Amino acid sequence: MDESVEEIEGIEEIEEEAHEEEKKAEVVIERTRTLRPILELIIKVAAILIGTYEILFIFNFNYTLYDFFAKMGIEISFLKVTFQTKQSEAFILAMILLITFLLYPVRKKSKNFNKVPIYDYILAILSLAATFYLFFVYPRYAEFADVYMIDVVFGLLAIALVLEATRRTMGWVLPVVVLFFLAYGFYLINFNLIRFVQQLYFDEGIFGIPFFVMTIYVFAFIFFGAFLLKIGVSDYITEFMITIFGKRPGGPAKSAVISSALMGTVSGSSVANVLTTGTFTIPLMKKAGYPKEIAGAVEPVSSTGGQLMPPIMGAAAFIMAEFLGLPYNLIIIAAVIPALVYYAGVYIFIDLETKRLGLKGLSNISFENLKYFIRKSYILLPILVITVALVWGIPPHISAISSLGVAIWVAWVSKDEIEGNEFLYVGVVLLTTLLMFAPMAYAHLTAYVLLIISAILIAMAFKSYLIKMNEKLYITLSFVLLVAAVKYVGMTNEQLLLMSGVFGIVFSLIVGYISKSPEGRKMYSATYESMIDAGKTSTTVMLAAASAGLIQGVLTMTGLITSIGYTLIGLTGGNLFLLLILAMIFSLILGMGVPTTANYIITSLVAAPAIFQVVSNVHPYNMMVPGFTTPIALLAAHFFVFYFGILADVTPPVALASYAGSTLAGSDFWKTSKNAVKYALAGYIGPFIYFMHPEMFLITVSPWTVTAVLSVTYSLLATILVMYSMAIGLIGWFKGKIRWEIRIALIVLGLAGVTLNYFVIGALLAIVVILWLYGSKLRPKKKEEAQPS
């Protein structure tokens, strides 16, 4: 009895510490104002307007709704209202700038931090003017392509406001880089203001491909992720992994690696991942005996890999798909092996570090029984649905919104405080979800089946103890009847998926609002607040995309893309290895002050074309991605710069993810960052391997012969062996301490193993086997052993 009380107190102590550390880290990393109620209301309205406009006019839900009623013989003409893409982007940017100038102060350390000065009100009003001006005049420009001086004034104002908003949210580096390109580009076009504004305000620039991708694809995933975090999916994943691994040696660290990999499929953000899973896992790691500098490093490395982990990768992955002209489902398939290798590498390091430190599991901490987590595993159904939908080629934004609908449904079903047989409801959820994907040929049959299910549920509510007339039944009936109606009138599956997600939000708000139970009210709050959080969270990535779009606009306007590529080739003498090293350094340095999205956009425009030119005539790089016109060389080059842009989050001296981890752990930043770089080895070496062996992207292979399968298998196993060997060398431990000569040999051969040369891989394998068989005889002498590794 005393032991169980002690365990519960231990859990409560860790949870309390986790919440305190999360608040502390959020304040240190991102300081925003605490606003007066009226201003807070304006922020909420702006955030909700972003989501509402996105759904109605960017995801074309208004047309979907019009079709639905039209098929029932009801004509609602105003639903056919439409806006051009640039108009929609202007509206979204207007709300983003309004939120930014009210929420973010001009300086982080100003005396009256929470007070909004008069000039910020003026900037907010000017932001609305500059963006709504484009909203109203763009139809005229689209027809005549004329630019007047008044257009120039508003265009220059919009550019200046975007740069200032970017500076407030992300610091000086990105705006300074953009200003350099703007000034140089302005010079190259002979200071032609009309052409300058036309390119950067009307045609590309602010509203170029990056911002387009943010509005049509990325926002849907931000919304999806915000809701999953609100309903506690991150807590479920973390506690599930702790329950499985917690009592094993190194359990907290290993659970951090796996839970961060799974959380990465939701958040797609390094720092956000650290602040969700890290607040719980870092205190547990410290309690298990890990030094602070190791506990603070494990979580950032694991979280950074979240942007590499399909199906929801970093925002840059969506832009990559657009730049390469490939569907997003192929991008996530291409990222599978690199993501697995990355996490395998991190896990190997943690395992060896745990054995070196001689740590045990957490025997005095107890969580829910494993059966509880297995019973609640349906909470992960939305992640499964979004994965399947994306792989099947359903548009990303529709996949995200439809999965949001499923997430809302299972969140209501998971509430134990609301009566109703959980397994019965889960069965209905699973069956209805499967029937949503039923072919059009069986639409009427599907509708009849769902109507029968609805009738049975209603009847059971009157006659059976398994179902009660409460929120679970109302939500379930709403979803089932919606799917039945949409199927019956003959809507397409994509339209059905979009409607299920949007109406899921509506159902949750209505049922939650009228609910009398605390859990029902919580669901109302979770749905409502996730809409607000999505709008507020999107400010950073939207502004990064708008600023980076200005660079893209200058490069295309001046032809600098081609000339910079030739310059880089000249600097390296056309040597591929030197060019890759230069691209890596450029990407990591740029990433010290630029978000990963903007980093990828810049490096993909500057460095990737140079890499492409060097290998474009070499086999297999001169081949096309099967079924598309995208050269394999371009795919490999873009992935290369994409990976290093993400790794900047753990690369000092800035290393924002490592900074978050060290803050949570209370550790020294530099020692934490050094460990993070070491544990992220697979991220630094992997891109070179994937570039030299593009078959590891999978989508580059066609046909899949036995030889192709063996080639991919060898590349994967050899890569993991390289990571394993270098981890042994860097940690200095393999079933005991190892001699420094062996460590150096493993590191040197590991670096050479990047080529996956058969002889080098064979040598590495031989050393590992010898260590396995005769390691005890190859230990360092006592004097050497006494020295720290």
Secondary structure as UniProt FT lines:
FT   HELIX           2..29
FT   HELIX           37..53
FT   HELIX           54..58
FT   HELIX           61..71
FT   TURN            72..73
FT   HELIX           77..80
FT   HELIX           85..103
FT   TURN            108..109
FT   TURN            111..114
FT   HELIX           118..144
FT   HELIX           149..170
FT   HELIX           173..188
FT   TURN            189..191
FT   HELIX           193..197
FT   HELIX           198..203
FT   HELIX           205..207
FT   HELIX           209..213
FT   HELIX           214..218
FT   HELIX           219..230
FT   TURN            231..232
FT   HELIX           233..245
FT   TURN            246..247
FT   TURN            249..250
FT   HELIX           251..267
FT   HELIX           270..273
FT   HELIX           274..278
FT   HELIX           279..288
FT   HELIX           292..304
FT   HELIX           305..308
FT   HELIX           315..324
FT   HELIX           328..334
FT   HELIX           336..357
FT   TURN            363..364
FT   HELIX           370..375
FT   HELIX           377..380
FT   HELIX           381..391
FT   TURN            392..393
FT   HELIX           396..413
FT   TURN            416..417
FT   HELIX           422..436
FT   HELIX           440..442
FT   HELIX           443..463
FT   TURN            465..466
FT   HELIX           471..489
FT   HELIX           493..514
FT   HELIX           518..558
FT   HELIX           560..572
FT   TURN            573..574
FT   HELIX           576..591
FT   TURN            592..593
FT   HELIX           596..606
FT   HELIX           608..615
FT   TURN            616..617
FT   TURN            619..622
FT   TURN            626..627
FT   HELIX           632..647
FT   HELIX           648..650
FT   TURN            652..654
FT   HELIX           656..665
FT   HELIX           669..679
FT   HELIX           681..692
FT   HELIX           694..697
FT   TURN            699..700
FT   HELIX           706..731
FT   HELIX           740..752
FT   HELIX           753..755
FT   HELIX           758..774
FT   HELIX           775..778
FT   HELIX           782..785
//
